[in-house]
Amino acid sequence: MRDSPKFMWRAILIMFVAMSMIPAGDTFGKILTQEYLVVPAFVAMARYVVGASLVVPFAPRGTYALLKDWRIWLRGLSLAFGIICILTALSTAPLASVFAAFFVGPLISYVISALFLGEHVTPARTAMVVLGFVGVLMVVRPGFEAPPGIGFAVMAGALYGIYLTLSRTLSALGPPRALLATQMIVGLVVLVPLGLPHMPEMTWNLAALFICSGIFSAGGNFLLIVSYRIGTATALAPFVYFQLIAAVILGWWVFGDLPDLITLAGMAVIVGAGIASARLARQSFTALRPDRA
């Protein structure tokens, strides 16, 4: 049923909305850190407060028992510190460049999964991972013309790669709502002490920006989970890269930032390599499961 055209088109539509909402949430974060000079740790904390208020009250039974597993804490910490890093990068670097550098995350996840989890790899997919990394280097351009703070985006991507790997490893521990709630709880535990001392003088404009950042980010991640429940992961994976397109549009519309030709070429390489890798993964899955062809 999940492979039927009706369900897949619905899942793809939801995926497009989700992949637009996540960069929109970071756009509000960039406004807060760049124009209002709010400390990234407080922006991250405020985002988690909004997200937790929408998720934690509806956590299923057994959620808090998952917190006894140290891997749950490592997963939550990876995401929380990754968000601080990406908000730090956004305070100085263009939105599109930050998102492009951030896409080192799936590459890191692929390498970690292959080395430490024993997941099956193929030469073709490995070649696409290397090509994607070349695309990231074209955006980052270490030692050359990289935007200030772009290193934080790479660090955020690396932490996100760890988060992705742990998410796959721990997916059988509980339902998605429970895992989402635990990452909110862990994030609050670490971010409240870091962010609260830097609380700015609150105004209606600031409060609205904080709420919008939290709602768009939490809503995008929630819709991402919904799309994967309706469609298949291998079919939806390429559409994750729509975030880059959305980031380019939002960066130009809100901040007037347009990537240079080398950055655009790097983004094209990242998207192309990602889509090709997802197609190869789907072909491998179909070969193992002919009934899903």
Sequence and secondary structure as in RCSB ss.txt:
>XXXX:A:sequence
MRDSPKFMWRAILIMFVAMSMIPAGDTFGKILTQEYLVVPAFVAMARYVVGASLVVPFAPRGTYALLKDWRIWLR
GLSLAFGIICILTALSTAPLASVFAAFFVGPLISYVISALFLGEHVTPARTAMVVLGFVGVLMVVRPGFEAPPGI
GFAVMAGALYGIYLTLSRTLSALGPPRALLATQMIVGLVVLVPLGLPHMPEMTWNLAALFICSGIFSAGGNFLLI
VSYRIGTATALAPFVYFQLIAAVILGWWVFGDLPDLITLAGMAVIVGAGIASARLARQSFTALRPDRA
>XXXX:A:secstr
 TTSHHHHHHHHHHHHHHHHHHHHHHHHHHIIIIIS   HHHHHHHHHHHHHHHHGGG  TTTGGGGGSHHHHHH
HHHHHHHHHHHHHHHTTS HHHHHHHHTHHHHHHHHHHHHHS     HHHHHHHHHHHHHHHHHH TTTT  TTH
HHHHHHHHHHHHHHHHHHHTGGGS HHHHHHHHHHHHHHHHHHHHGGG     HHHHHHHHHHHHHHHHHHHHHH
HHHHHS HHHHGGGGGHHHHHHHHHIIIII     HHHHHHHHHHHHHHHHHHHHHHHHHHHH GGG 
